[in-house]
Amino acid sequence: MDIKSLQPAEVWRFFYEITQIPHGSGNLKQIGNYLETFARERSLPVRRDTYGNILISKDGTAGYEDHPVVILQGHMDMVAVKDPGVAKDLLTEGLDVETDGEEVWARGTSLGGDDGIAVAYCLAILDANNIPHPPLEILITTDEETGMDGARGVDLSETRGQCLINIDNEKEGVLLTSCAGGARFHASIPAPRRLPAGTGEGVPAEVRTEYVLTIDGLLGGHSGEMIIKGRANACVLMGRVLRRLSEELEEGFLVRSLTGGAADNAIPVSCSARVTLTEAAMVPAEEMIRVLQEELRGEYGVQDPGLSVSLSRVEVAEEKTAEPLTAAALSRIAHYLTVMPNGVQAMSALVPNLVETSLNLGILRLTEEGDRLEADYSVRSSRDSAKEELLTRLRLMTERFEGSYDISGVYPGWAYREESPLRDTMKRVYTELYGQEPQMVAIHAGVECGLLSAKRPGLDCISIGPDMRDIHTTGEHLSVASSRRTWEYLLAVLAAL
């Protein structure tokens, strides 16, 4: 079935065009050009700032010319991930989008419904001449997924809107009214390598074979929304596996490379290490892998039924491969990954089932040059004091392992407004359309409303969106019926403002 045959056709046409433009975080020049060209072709005022944010304005339709300006806002980047073995280059190629009429997904990759559907809604409204609406300011920000950099840098001093509808929610019928703040914590741990054989602590002379040690088959997900599920983190589990193997096999087990995760705010679904084993270590290693897999499946079988720990032999390339880590370096990084906190740290005492504080180890890399382990964490909390305390814990533990750190992407939470005319209107319209009130929800995930409302004191914000599942993963699906209903709801809200 062709996605362009779905309804509303104008929305899905723009959504498809967006999916054919590479727009992973940090790779936004093409999508920015597309949005700017779209506006200029329709003679709509457009501004593109130094952060790449796009701001497009459109006058109110007949009868709405003097109504208060409304800001519609989403982000243009997506978390671009793919399944192992998928050859597609997400930096240069569009997505293979598929639909069965009920949901939309991308074959072998993430879809980017987060937040491509918001951009498609905005373009469809700007393109139409028959949709009643007040004066609009369409703000499409950059690099939301990697720290909300666009929202952090955008200048709102020239915008006129006093209310903002953010379209970056993944559950229909929910009005987001507040969210957690957060930060990125980057750690760098020394991981020196052995010297070449014959020059000191070289690789022992026993016959050795190279393998790839892999942890995969996990469900992952958005580290704000899905952290409460208790899903396994492949990078954290790799630390546990490396520690057990190195302690048991000692010099029979060496590590040459280590990589896992795709984004700090996505729970890693896989992690792999290039390892070397002596012939004598092979049988006990295989037995330990079997035991570890059984052990981890016992702990995570409900949350991650596909969890797999495997060891596969690889052909050694003729060119020189990276030297393995020293025994001390392997011990250091395995212990570091073992003791560092991860996952839910505290639940809210005020809001049932709301995570208050958490962190996620999202990216892990062992550099070949510089001999260091690089680790990136996403830290979140609805309490600034708890966020700062967790960052302090990470800093102290990293320093204890002789590492360095960098804290970036700090963003504020979005506080609940006791008085919100926008919320009242959106609640009334929803009830009139569907005969029931929407849910009012505070979430643990970061939303750009926090940064934007901090720049514009008094800015009245609400976040909405259609049903999506497994965002930030290759299992991402976007509901067709929910997308249609959310479109109709958005138009009804605009007509009421």
C-alpha positions in Angstrom: 0.0 0.0 0.0 1.3 3.5 -0.9 1.7 5.9 2.0 0.5 8.7 -0.3 -2.9 7.1 -0.6 -3.5 7.5 3.2 -5.7 10.3 4.6 -5.4 13.2 5.1 -3.5 13.1 1.8 -2.0 16.5 2.2 -0.3 15.5 5.5 1.0 12.1 4.2 2.3 13.7 1.0 4.6 16.0 3.0 5.5 13.3 5.5 6.7 11.1 2.7 8.7 13.9 1.2 10.4 14.4 4.6 11.3 10.7 4.9 13.1 10.9 1.6 15.5 13.6 2.9 18.2 12.4 5.3 17.6 14.3 8.5 19.3 12.5 11.4 20.5 14.8 14.1 23.5 16.8 13.0 22.7 16.1 9.3 20.1 18.8 8.7 21.3 21.0 5.9 19.1 19.3 3.3 15.9 19.3 5.3 16.6 22.9 6.3 16.9 23.8 2.6 13.7 22.0 1.8 11.8 23.9 4.5 13.2 27.2 3.4 12.5 26.6 -0.2 8.9 25.5 0.7 8.3 28.9 2.3 9.8 31.0 -0.4 7.9 29.2 -3.2 4.7 30.2 -1.3 5.9 33.8 -0.6 5.7 33.2 3.1 8.1 35.1 5.4 10.9 32.8 6.5 13.9 33.1 8.7 16.7 30.6 9.1 19.0 31.4 12.0 22.6 30.4 12.7 21.4 27.3 14.5 19.5 26.2 11.5 16.1 26.8 13.1 13.3 27.7 10.6 10.6 30.3 11.4 7.8 30.7 8.9 4.9 33.2 9.3 1.5 33.2 7.8 -1.3 35.7 8.2 -4.6 34.7 9.8 -7.4 33.7 7.5 -10.6 35.7 6.9 -12.2 36.7 10.2 -9.0 35.7 12.2 -6.7 38.5 11.1 -6.8 40.2 14.5 -6.7 37.1 16.6 -3.7 36.5 18.9 -0.7 34.9 17.1 -0.3 31.1 17.7 3.1 29.4 17.5 3.1 25.8 16.1 6.4 24.0 16.9 8.2 20.8 16.2 11.7 19.7 15.4 13.2 18.6 12.0 15.7 16.0 13.2 15.2 12.3 13.9 17.1 9.6 15.7 18.5 7.8 12.7 19.2 4.1 13.6 19.2 0.9 11.6 19.2 -2.8 12.2 22.5 -4.7 12.0 23.3 -5.7 8.5 21.1 -3.0 6.9 23.2 -1.4 4.1 21.3 1.9 3.9 23.5 5.0 4.5 21.3 7.2 6.7 23.5 10.2 6.0 22.8 10.2 2.3 19.7 8.0 1.6 16.0 8.3 2.2 13.9 5.8 4.1 12.1 2.7 2.8 8.6 3.7 4.1 5.9 1.0 4.3 2.3 0.9 5.5 -0.5 -1.6 5.9 -3.1 1.2 6.2 -3.1 1.0 10.0 0.4 2.0 10.8 3.4 3.5 9.0 7.0 2.3 9.5 10.4 2.2 7.8 12.0 -1.1 6.7 15.1 -1.8 8.7 15.4 1.7 10.1 13.7 4.2 12.4 10.9 6.1 10.8 11.3 9.6 12.2 7.6 10.0 13.0 9.2 11.8 15.9 9.0 14.5 14.8 8.4 14.3 11.1 4.6 14.2 11.6 4.8 17.6 13.3 6.6 19.1 10.3 4.1 17.5 7.9 1.2 19.0 9.9 2.7 22.4 9.8 3.5 22.3 6.1 0.0 21.1 5.2 -1.5 24.0 7.2 0.9 26.5 5.5 0.1 25.0 2.1 -3.7 25.2 2.4 -6.0 28.1 1.6 -9.1 26.6 3.2 -8.1 26.0 6.8 -9.4 28.7 9.3 -6.6 29.8 11.6 -5.3 32.8 13.5 -1.9 34.4 12.5 0.7 31.6 12.7 4.4 31.4 13.5 5.8 28.0 12.6 8.9 27.2 14.5 10.9 24.1 13.3 14.0 23.5 15.5 17.2 21.6 15.0 18.9 18.8 16.9 16.3 18.3 19.5 17.2 14.7 19.8 20.8 15.4 20.8 20.3 18.1 23.4 17.6 20.5 22.1 20.4 22.6 20.6 18.1 24.5 18.2 15.6 25.5 21.0 18.5 26.3 23.2 19.9 28.8 20.7 16.8 30.2 19.0 16.0 33.9 19.5 12.3 34.4 20.2 12.5 38.2 20.7 11.0 38.8 17.3 8.1 36.3 17.6 4.7 37.6 18.6 2.9 34.5 19.8 1.9 34.2 23.4 0.8 30.6 23.2 2.6 27.6 21.7 1.4 24.2 20.6 4.3 21.8 20.6 3.6 18.7 18.4 6.1 16.3 19.9 4.0 14.0 22.0 3.6 10.3 21.1 0.2 9.6 22.8 -3.1 10.8 21.4 -5.6 12.2 23.9 -2.9 13.4 26.2 -2.1 17.1 26.8 1.4 17.4 28.1 1.6 20.2 30.6 5.1 19.8 32.2 8.3 17.9 31.8 11.6 17.0 33.3 14.9 19.0 32.8 18.1 17.2 31.8 21.7 17.3 30.7 24.3 15.2 28.8 27.3 13.8 30.7 30.3 12.7 28.6 32.9 10.6 30.3 36.4 9.8 28.9 38.2 7.0 30.7 41.9 6.1 30.1 42.2 2.7 28.3 45.9 2.2 27.2 46.7 -0.6 24.9 49.4 -3.2 25.0 52.6 -2.6 23.2 53.4 -4.6 20.1 54.9 -8.0 20.8 58.6 -7.8 21.7 58.4 -4.2 22.9 57.2 -4.7 26.5 53.8 -5.8 27.6 52.9 -7.3 24.2 50.4 -10.0 23.3 51.5 -13.4 24.6 52.8 -15.8 22.1 50.0 -18.4 22.3 47.9 -19.1 19.3 45.0 -16.7 19.3 41.8 -16.3 17.3 39.7 -13.2 17.0 35.9 -13.1 17.7 33.1 -10.6 18.0 31.3 -10.7 21.3 27.8 -9.3 20.8 24.9 -8.4 23.1 21.8 -7.7 21.0 18.1 -8.5 20.4 17.0 -5.8 22.9 13.9 -3.5 22.5 15.6 -0.3 23.6 13.4 2.9 23.2 13.4 6.5 24.2 15.3 6.9 27.5 12.7 9.3 28.9 9.5 7.5 28.0 10.7 3.9 28.2 13.2 4.0 31.1 10.3 3.0 33.5 9.9 -0.3 31.6 13.2 -1.5 33.1 14.5 -2.6 29.7 18.1 -3.9 29.5 20.9 -1.6 28.3 23.3 -3.4 26.0 26.2 -1.2 27.0 25.7 -1.7 30.7 25.4 -5.5 30.2 28.6 -5.5 28.2 30.4 -4.1 31.2 29.1 -7.0 33.2 30.0 -9.6 30.6 33.5 -8.2 30.1 34.2 -8.2 33.8 33.2 -11.8 34.2 35.1 -13.0 31.2 38.3 -11.1 32.1 38.2 -12.2 35.7 37.8 -15.9 34.8 40.0 -16.1 31.7 42.6 -13.6 32.6 45.4 -13.5 29.9 43.4 -15.8 27.7 40.9 -13.0 26.9 41.8 -9.7 25.3 39.7 -6.8 24.0 40.6 -4.8 20.9 37.5 -2.7 20.3 34.2 -1.9 21.9 31.1 0.0 20.5 27.5 0.3 21.4 24.5 2.6 21.2 23.5 5.3 18.8 22.3 8.3 20.8 22.5 9.3 24.4 18.7 9.4 24.8 18.1 6.0 23.2 18.4 2.8 25.3 21.1 0.8 23.4 19.7 -2.3 21.7 23.2 -3.8 20.9 26.8 -3.6 21.9 29.8 -5.5 20.4 33.4 -6.0 21.2 36.2 -7.4 19.1 38.0 -9.9 21.3 40.9 -12.3 21.1 40.9 -15.8 22.8 43.6 -18.3 23.2 42.8 -21.9 22.2 42.7 -22.9 25.8 40.2 -20.2 26.7 37.8 -21.0 23.9 35.8 -23.8 25.5 35.4 -22.1 28.9 34.5 -18.8 27.1 31.7 -20.5 25.2 30.4 -22.0 28.4 30.5 -18.7 30.2 28.7 -17.0 27.3 26.0 -19.6 27.6 25.7 -19.1 31.4 25.7 -15.4 31.1 23.0 -15.4 28.5 20.8 -17.7 30.6 21.5 -15.5 33.6 20.6 -12.2 31.8 17.5 -13.8 30.2 16.4 -14.8 33.7 16.6 -11.1 34.7 15.3 -9.4 31.6 13.3 -12.1 29.9 10.0 -10.3 30.4 11.3 -6.8 29.3 13.6 -8.1 26.6 12.6 -11.6 25.4 15.0 -11.4 22.5 18.1 -10.8 24.5 21.1 -12.6 23.1 24.8 -12.9 24.1 26.9 -14.5 21.3 30.5 -15.1 20.3 31.3 -15.5 16.6 34.7 -16.1 15.0 35.9 -13.5 12.4 38.6 -13.5 9.8 41.5 -11.3 10.8 42.1 -8.7 8.1 45.6 -8.6 6.6 46.1 -5.0 7.7 47.2 -4.4 11.2 44.4 -4.4 13.8 44.3 -2.3 16.9 46.4 -3.6 19.8 44.4 -5.1 22.7 43.9 -3.3 26.0 46.3 -3.8 28.8 44.9 -6.0 31.6 44.7 -3.0 33.9 42.8 -1.0 31.2 40.3 -3.8 30.6 39.7 -4.1 34.4 39.2 -0.4 34.7 36.6 0.0 32.0 34.7 -3.2 33.0 34.6 -2.0 36.6 33.5 1.5 35.5 30.6 0.2 33.5 29.7 -2.1 36.3 29.5 0.5 39.1 28.1 3.5 37.2 24.4 4.1 37.9 21.9 3.6 35.1 18.1 3.6 34.8 15.5 4.8 37.2 17.0 6.5 40.3 13.9 7.9 41.9 10.1 7.9 41.4 7.9 11.0 42.0 6.2 11.1 45.4 3.6 13.4 44.0 2.6 12.0 40.6 1.8 8.3 40.5 4.0 6.2 38.1 6.1 9.2 37.1 9.9 8.8 37.0 11.5 11.7 38.8 15.2 11.1 38.2 17.0 8.7 35.8 20.0 8.3 33.5 20.8 6.3 30.4 24.2 5.2 29.1 23.4 5.8 25.4 26.7 5.7 23.6 29.9 3.7 24.2 33.1 3.8 22.1 36.6 2.6 22.6 38.8 4.9 20.5 41.7 3.5 18.5 43.5 6.7 18.7 43.9 8.3 22.1 43.4 5.0 24.0 40.2 6.0 25.8 36.7 4.8 26.5 34.1 7.4 25.6 30.7 7.2 27.3 27.7 9.4 26.9 24.8 9.6 29.4 21.4 11.3 29.2 20.5 12.6 32.7 16.9 13.6 33.5 15.0 14.9 36.6 11.9 16.9 37.3 13.9 18.3 40.3 16.9 20.5 39.5 18.5 19.6 42.8 18.2 15.9 42.1 19.6 16.4 38.6 22.6 18.3 40.0 23.3 15.6 42.6 23.2 12.8 40.0 25.6 14.8 37.8 27.9 15.2 40.8 27.8 11.4 41.4 28.8 10.8 37.8 31.6 13.3 38.0 33.0 11.9 41.3 32.9 8.3 40.0 34.5 9.2 36.7 37.3 11.1 38.5 37.8 8.0 40.8 38.5 6.0 37.6 41.1 8.6 36.5 38.7 9.9 33.8 37.7 13.3 32.6 34.2 14.6 31.9 32.1 17.2 30.2 28.6 18.3 31.0 26.6 19.9 28.2 23.1 20.3 26.9 21.7 21.4 30.2 18.0 22.3 29.9 15.3 23.4 32.3 12.2 21.6 33.2 8.8 22.9 32.1 6.7 23.9 35.1 2.9 23.3 35.3 0.9 26.5 34.9 -2.0 26.9 37.3 -3.7 29.2 34.8 -3.5 28.4 31.1 -6.0 29.8 28.6 -4.5 27.5 25.9 -5.0 24.4 28.1 -8.6 25.4 28.8 -9.4 25.9 25.1 -7.7 22.6 24.0 -9.4 20.7 26.8 -12.8 22.2 25.8 -12.3 21.4 22.1 -11.2 17.9 22.8 -14.2 17.2 25.0 -16.6 18.7 22.3 -15.1 16.5 19.6 -14.8 13.2 21.5 -17.3 13.4 24.4 -14.6 12.9 27.0 -11.8 15.0 28.6 -8.2 14.5 27.5 -5.6 13.4 30.0 -3.4 16.1 31.6 0.1 14.6 32.0 3.5 15.4 33.2 6.3 13.4 31.6 9.8 12.3 32.4 11.1 13.0 28.8 12.5 16.4 27.8 10.3 18.7 25.7 11.4 21.9 24.0 8.6 23.8 25.8 11.0 24.0 28.8 13.6 25.9 26.9 11.2 28.0 24.9 9.0 29.1 27.8 12.2 30.0 29.7 13.1 32.4 26.8 9.6 33.9 26.8 8.3 34.3 30.3 4.5 33.9 30.2 4.5 31.7 27.1 1.5 29.4 27.4 2.5 25.9 26.1 0.8 22.6 25.5 2.3 19.5 23.7 0.2 17.0 21.7 0.7 14.4 19.1 -0.6 11.1 17.5 0.1 7.6 18.8 3.5 6.3 18.1 5.4 3.3 19.5 9.0 2.3 19.9 10.3 5.7 18.8 14.1 6.0 18.4 14.3 2.3 17.4 13.9 0.3 14.2 10.5 -0.8 15.5 9.1 2.7 15.4 5.5 2.7 14.2 3.1 5.6 13.6 -0.7 5.1 13.8 -2.6 6.2 10.7 -6.0 6.7 12.3 -4.5 8.5 15.3 -2.6 10.8 12.9 -5.8 11.7 11.2 -7.7 12.4 14.4 -4.9 14.5 15.8 -4.9 16.5 12.5 -8.6 17.1 12.9 -8.2 18.1 16.5 -5.4 20.5 15.7 -7.5 22.2 13.1 -10.4 22.5 15.5 -8.2 24.0 18.1 -6.8 26.6 15.6 -10.4 27.5 14.6 -11.2 28.1 18.3 -8.2 30.3 19.1 
